């Protein structure tokens, strides 16, 4: 689906009254959820005494309470109550080969058995992994491994500041670049400002310049108003929240032009798109060369303690410069043998299995089939679009609401309705992200597609026709 059509259909969803599941049907679904997730509820109630809020995972479905998972294999997951799910969350995108993929797990187990988990010192796997990343990503000549996407986003800005000897960074509203102080502004929905900034001093935003998504004039003005002060611009190359706010076809190219013109570095946050949108990341997909690339959990295919900054040699070499020049960064478990070994072998296995192509083909199928199903209900403006194996399904459009407009207060009810749809989907054995997003892996098959259609047919049956 092209950008213009996506934006037109998003606007239609937002302008249409939200369509909740009637209370009597919703109550029955809640009763079923409580009945079939008893052990998850027990764990959640106990966890509240030891873990703030009772849950630690931002990606967790928490309505009416978080579901505790037991295990995963391929595209399936099972919770502690024995319920089975078709999984489209995939640990927030890094799982492309499938959960618990034996050839990858065998290599990681071998590393643990033969080498040990970590020494705090260099291993050969750092080099093997770095070479694999450089092999695929067009703009990448050097790699520095870290422990998370947030660390990598933070480090990329520090490197950009050290390299350019400037301080300010341009960020697009609605984008997510981890929970580093400077970036926690206008999260998820453009215009929300400091809504999530509790505990962050206002001074953290003094060097932050924000622009609206796809606001070409605003971006040019941001550079002009802060001439010779911008160290970098950081973008999600498919648009904020992995494409929830879709990128205009000309946006990345214009960002590249303006950064080059003003002596700033362009940072691509490829925590989701790297090795998912394309083996060469969004930079290959869009044919745009950033100066720095941020990678996160995708680096180790879901194995923990994984992240990296990467980029062209001239910029990255500053990480190895002498004291007083080198931007400081660290982490005892950064570049440990497990994470780097998982990185090397995961990329190798993705090459051998043509995993991105298979994941993309399934994504295209599910988008086509579900859009066809939604078309049978012309009273509902629901629709899907995708960037390769990154799928967005829009039912209430709460992310697209103009927070400064007349429908701002509808965000809460729209999100609540999306969460209700998500609860029903969970009851039926379908797991996705935040009621808005699905990721595919190379193992999703006809059964996964049939199950997804069955679930959404049921959800649509609960919504009265107009």
C-alpha positions in Angstrom: 0.0 0.0 0.0 1.4 3.4 -1.0 2.0 6.2 1.4 -0.8 8.4 0.1 -3.4 5.6 0.5 -2.1 4.7 4.0 -2.5 8.3 5.2 -5.9 8.7 3.6 -7.1 5.5 5.3 -5.6 6.5 8.6 -7.5 9.8 8.4 -10.7 7.9 7.7 -10.2 5.6 10.7 -9.6 8.6 13.0 -12.6 10.5 11.6 -14.9 7.5 12.2 -16.4 6.9 15.6 -14.6 4.1 17.5 -16.5 0.8 17.4 -16.3 -1.0 20.8 -17.4 -4.5 21.5 -20.7 -4.3 23.3 -20.5 -4.6 27.1 -22.3 -7.9 27.5 -20.1 -9.6 24.9 -17.0 -8.0 26.4 -17.9 -9.2 29.9 -18.1 -12.7 28.6 -14.7 -12.4 27.0 -13.2 -11.1 30.3 -14.7 -14.0 32.2 -13.2 -16.4 29.7 -9.8 -14.6 30.0 -9.9 -14.9 33.8 -11.0 -18.6 33.6 -8.3 -19.7 31.1 -5.4 -17.6 32.6 -5.6 -18.5 36.3 -1.9 -19.2 36.8 -0.9 -16.0 35.0 -3.2 -14.1 37.3 -1.7 -15.8 40.4 1.8 -14.9 39.3 0.8 -11.4 38.5 -0.8 -10.9 41.9 2.3 -12.2 43.7 4.7 -10.3 41.5 3.1 -7.0 42.5 4.6 -7.5 45.9 8.1 -7.8 44.5 8.2 -6.1 41.1 6.8 -2.5 40.7 3.5 -2.8 38.9 3.9 -6.5 38.7 5.3 -6.5 35.2 8.7 -5.5 33.7 8.1 -5.8 30.0 6.9 -2.8 28.0 5.8 -5.1 25.2 3.5 -7.2 27.5 -0.2 -7.3 26.9 -1.5 -6.1 30.2 -5.3 -5.9 29.7 -6.9 -7.2 31.9 -3.6 -8.5 33.3 -0.2 -9.7 31.9 0.0 -13.2 30.6 3.1 -15.2 31.8 4.6 -17.2 29.0 6.2 -20.6 29.5 7.9 -21.5 26.3 8.1 -20.8 22.5 9.0 -22.8 19.4 8.8 -21.7 15.8 5.9 -19.1 15.6 4.1 -20.7 18.5 4.1 -19.8 22.2 2.5 -21.5 25.3 1.6 -19.7 28.5 1.8 -21.1 32.0 -1.8 -22.2 31.8 -1.1 -24.2 28.7 -2.8 -21.9 26.2 -1.3 -21.9 22.8 -0.7 -18.7 20.7 0.3 -17.8 17.2 3.0 -15.3 17.9 3.4 -12.1 15.9 5.2 -10.2 18.7 8.4 -12.2 18.2 10.2 -10.6 21.1 9.6 -7.2 19.6 11.0 -8.0 16.1 14.4 -9.8 16.4 13.0 -13.4 15.9 13.2 -14.0 12.1 14.3 -17.6 12.0 11.6 -18.5 14.5 11.6 -19.0 18.3 14.0 -21.6 19.8 15.5 -22.3 16.4 17.6 -25.5 16.9 20.5 -24.8 14.6 21.1 -21.4 16.3 20.5 -22.7 19.8 22.9 -25.6 19.2 25.7 -23.1 18.3 25.0 -21.0 21.4 24.9 -24.0 23.7 28.2 -25.1 22.2 29.8 -21.7 23.0 28.5 -22.0 26.6 29.8 -25.5 27.0 33.1 -25.1 25.3 34.0 -21.4 26.0 31.9 -20.3 29.0 29.4 -17.4 29.0 31.7 -14.4 29.4 35.2 -13.4 30.5 34.9 -9.6 30.3 37.6 -9.8 27.7 37.8 -10.0 23.9 36.8 -13.2 22.0 36.9 -14.2 18.4 33.2 -13.9 18.1 33.3 -10.1 18.3 35.3 -10.1 15.0 33.2 -12.7 13.4 30.0 -10.9 14.2 31.3 -7.4 13.3 32.4 -8.8 9.9 29.0 -10.2 9.3 27.2 -6.9 10.0 29.7 -5.0 7.8 29.1 -7.6 5.0 25.4 -6.8 4.7 24.9 -3.1 5.7 26.0 -0.8 2.9 27.1 2.2 5.1 28.8 0.1 7.8 32.5 -0.2 7.9 33.1 -0.6 11.7 30.9 -1.9 14.6 31.0 -1.4 18.4 28.9 -3.9 20.3 26.9 -2.8 23.4 24.2 -4.3 25.6 20.8 -2.9 24.3 19.2 -0.6 21.8 18.9 2.1 24.3 22.6 2.0 25.0 23.3 2.0 21.3 21.1 5.1 20.7 22.8 6.9 23.6 26.2 6.0 22.3 25.4 7.0 18.8 24.5 10.5 20.0 27.7 10.7 22.1 29.8 9.7 19.1 28.1 12.2 16.9 28.7 15.0 19.4 32.4 14.0 19.8 32.9 13.8 16.0 31.1 17.1 15.1 32.0 19.0 18.3 28.4 20.1 18.4 25.6 19.4 20.9 22.1 19.4 19.5 20.1 16.5 18.1 17.0 16.6 15.9 14.4 13.9 16.6 11.1 13.2 14.9 8.0 13.4 17.2 6.3 10.0 17.8 9.6 8.1 17.3 11.1 5.8 19.9 14.9 5.7 20.4 15.0 4.0 23.8 14.6 5.5 27.3 17.7 7.7 27.4 16.8 11.1 29.0 17.1 13.3 25.9 15.0 11.0 23.7 12.0 10.6 26.1 9.9 13.3 24.6 6.8 13.1 22.4 6.9 9.4 22.7 4.5 7.2 20.6 2.1 10.1 19.7 3.4 13.4 18.3 2.4 16.3 20.4 2.5 14.5 23.8 5.6 16.5 24.8 7.0 15.6 28.2 4.1 13.3 29.2 6.6 10.5 29.9 9.4 12.6 31.3 8.8 12.1 35.1 12.3 11.8 36.7 14.0 13.6 33.8 15.4 17.1 34.5 14.2 19.8 32.1 17.8 20.5 31.2 18.0 17.1 29.4 15.9 18.7 26.6 17.9 21.8 26.1 19.9 20.2 23.3 16.9 18.5 21.7 15.2 19.9 18.6 12.0 18.1 17.5 10.0 18.2 14.3 6.7 16.7 13.2 6.7 13.5 11.1 7.2 14.2 7.4 7.3 18.0 8.1 9.7 19.0 5.4 9.4 22.8 6.0 9.7 22.2 9.8 12.9 20.2 9.3 14.5 22.8 7.1 13.6 25.4 9.7 15.1 23.3 12.5 18.4 23.2 10.7 18.4 26.9 9.8 17.3 28.0 13.3 20.1 26.0 14.9 22.8 26.6 12.3 26.2 25.0 13.1 24.7 23.5 16.3 23.2 20.3 15.1 25.4 17.3 15.8 23.0 14.7 14.4 19.5 13.8 13.3 18.2 10.5 14.5 15.3 8.8 12.6 13.4 5.6 12.4 13.7 5.0 8.6 10.2 3.5 8.2 8.7 6.2 10.4 8.0 6.6 14.1 7.2 3.5 16.1 8.5 1.2 13.3 6.1 2.8 10.8 3.1 3.5 12.9 3.7 7.1 11.6 4.6 6.1 8.1 7.5 7.7 6.4 7.0 9.9 3.3 8.8 8.4 0.3 11.1 11.5 0.1 11.7 12.0 3.8 14.8 9.9 4.3 16.5 11.4 1.2 15.8 14.9 2.4 17.1 14.1 5.9 20.3 12.9 4.2 20.6 16.0 2.1 20.1 18.4 5.0 22.5 16.6 7.3 25.2 16.7 4.6 24.5 20.3 3.8 24.7 21.4 7.5 27.6 19.2 8.6 25.4 17.0 10.8 25.5 13.2 11.0 22.5 11.1 10.0 21.7 8.3 12.5 19.4 5.5 11.4 17.8 3.7 14.3 17.6 0.2 12.9 16.7 -1.6 16.1 13.7 -3.1 14.3 14.5 -2.7 10.6 18.1 -4.1 10.7 18.1 -7.6 9.3 14.3 -7.6 9.2 13.3 -5.2 6.5 16.3 -6.3 4.5 19.5 -8.1 5.3 21.1 -4.8 4.6 18.6 -3.0 6.8 16.4 0.0 5.9 19.5 1.8 4.5 19.7 -0.8 1.7 15.9 -1.0 1.3 15.7 2.8 0.8 19.1 3.2 -0.7 20.1 5.9 1.8 23.5 5.9 3.5 23.4 7.1 7.2 26.6 8.0 9.0 25.7 5.9 12.0 23.5 2.9 12.4 21.9 1.8 15.7 21.2 -1.9 16.2 19.5 -3.5 19.3 18.1 -6.9 20.1 18.0 -7.9 16.4 21.8 -8.3 16.7 21.6 -11.5 18.7 18.3 -12.8 17.4 16.7 -12.4 20.8 19.6 -13.6 22.9 20.1 -11.1 25.7 22.7 -8.3 26.2 22.7 -7.2 22.6 23.1 -3.9 20.8 25.6 -2.1 18.6 26.5 1.2 16.9 27.9 0.9 13.5 28.9 3.3 10.7 31.5 4.6 8.3 35.1 4.3 9.4 35.9 7.9 9.7 33.2 8.4 12.3 33.5 5.1 14.1 37.3 5.4 14.6 36.7 8.1 17.2 35.5 5.3 19.5 39.1 3.9 19.5 40.8 7.3 19.8 43.0 8.3 22.8 41.9 9.7 26.2 40.3 13.1 26.0 39.1 12.4 22.5 37.4 9.1 22.7 33.7 9.3 23.8 33.5 7.1 26.9 31.3 4.0 26.8 31.5 0.6 28.5 29.7 -2.5 29.7 31.3 -5.6 31.1 28.9 -7.9 29.3 29.0 -5.9 26.0 30.3 -8.0 23.1 30.2 -11.2 25.2 30.7 -14.5 23.4 27.1 -15.6 23.7 25.6 -12.4 22.1 28.3 -12.1 19.4 28.2 -15.8 18.7 24.4 -15.6 18.4 24.8 -12.6 16.1 27.3 -14.3 13.8 25.4 -17.6 13.5 21.9 -15.9 13.3 23.0 -13.8 10.3 24.7 -16.9 8.7 21.5 -19.0 9.2 19.3 -16.1 7.9 21.5 -16.1 4.7 21.2 -19.8 4.3 17.5 -19.9 4.8 16.6 -16.7 2.9 14.7 -15.8 6.0 13.9 -12.2 5.3 12.3 -13.1 1.9 10.2 -15.8 3.4 9.1 -13.5 6.3 8.2 -10.8 3.8 6.2 -13.0 1.5 4.1 -14.2 4.4 3.6 -10.7 5.6 2.3 -9.7 2.1 -0.1 -12.7 2.2 -1.5 -11.9 5.6 -2.0 -8.2 4.7 -3.8 -9.1 1.5 -6.0 -11.7 3.2 -6.9 -9.6 6.3 -7.6 -6.5 4.1 -9.9 -8.7 2.1 -11.7 -9.9 5.3 -12.0 -6.3 6.5 -13.5 -5.3 3.2 -16.5 -7.5 3.9 -17.4 -5.0 6.7 -17.6 -1.6 4.9 -19.0 -0.1 8.0 -15.6 -0.6 9.7 -12.6 1.2 8.2 -10.1 -1.3 9.5 -7.0 -2.0 7.3 -3.4 -3.2 7.3 -0.2 -2.1 5.6 3.3 -3.3 5.9 7.0 -2.5 5.4 8.2 -5.9 4.5 7.8 -8.3 7.5 6.7 -5.3 9.7 2.9 -5.2 9.7 0.6 -2.5 11.1 -3.1 -3.1 11.5 -5.3 -0.1 12.2 -8.6 -0.5 14.0 -9.0 2.6 16.1 -6.1 4.8 15.0 -5.3 6.0 18.5 -1.6 6.6 17.5 -2.8 8.9 14.6 -5.0 11.2 16.6 -3.9 14.9 16.6 -3.3 15.3 20.3 -3.8 19.1 19.9 -7.0 18.7 18.0 -10.7 18.3 19.0 -10.4 14.5 19.2 -7.5 14.5 21.7 -9.5 13.1 24.6 -10.7 10.2 22.4 -7.2 8.7 22.5 -8.0 7.0 25.8 -11.3 5.4 24.6 -9.7 4.5 21.3 -6.8 2.8 23.0 -9.1 1.0 25.4 -11.1 -0.4 22.5 -7.9 -1.6 20.7 -6.9 -3.3 24.0 -10.3 -5.0 24.1 -9.8 -6.3 20.6 -6.4 -7.5 21.7 -7.8 -9.3 24.8 -10.3 -11.2 22.6 -7.4 -12.1 20.2 -5.5 -13.4 23.2 -8.5 -15.5 24.2 -8.5 -16.9 20.7 -4.7 -17.7 20.7 -3.3 -14.7 18.8 -0.4 -12.6 20.2 0.7 -9.3 18.7 2.1 -5.9 19.8 -0.1 -3.3 21.5 -3.1 -4.1 19.4 -1.5 -2.4 16.4 1.5 -4.3 15.1 2.6 -7.8 13.9 6.0 -9.1 13.0 6.5 -12.2 10.8 9.2 -14.9 10.8 10.2 -17.5 8.1 8.2 -20.2 9.9 4.8 -18.6 9.8 2.7 -20.9 7.5 -0.8 -21.6 6.2 -2.0 -22.7 9.6 -0.9 -19.4 11.1 -2.7 -17.5 8.4 -5.9 -19.6 8.9 -5.8 -19.0 12.6 -5.3 -15.3 12.2 -8.3 -15.0 9.8 -10.4 -17.1 12.2 -9.6 -14.9 15.1 -10.4 -11.7 13.2 -13.6 -13.2 11.8 -14.7 -13.8 15.4 -13.7 -10.3 16.6 -15.7 -8.7 13.7 -18.7 -10.9 14.6 -18.7 -9.2 18.1 -19.0 -5.7 16.6 -22.6 -4.9 15.6 -23.1 -3.9 12.0 -24.3 -0.4 11.2 
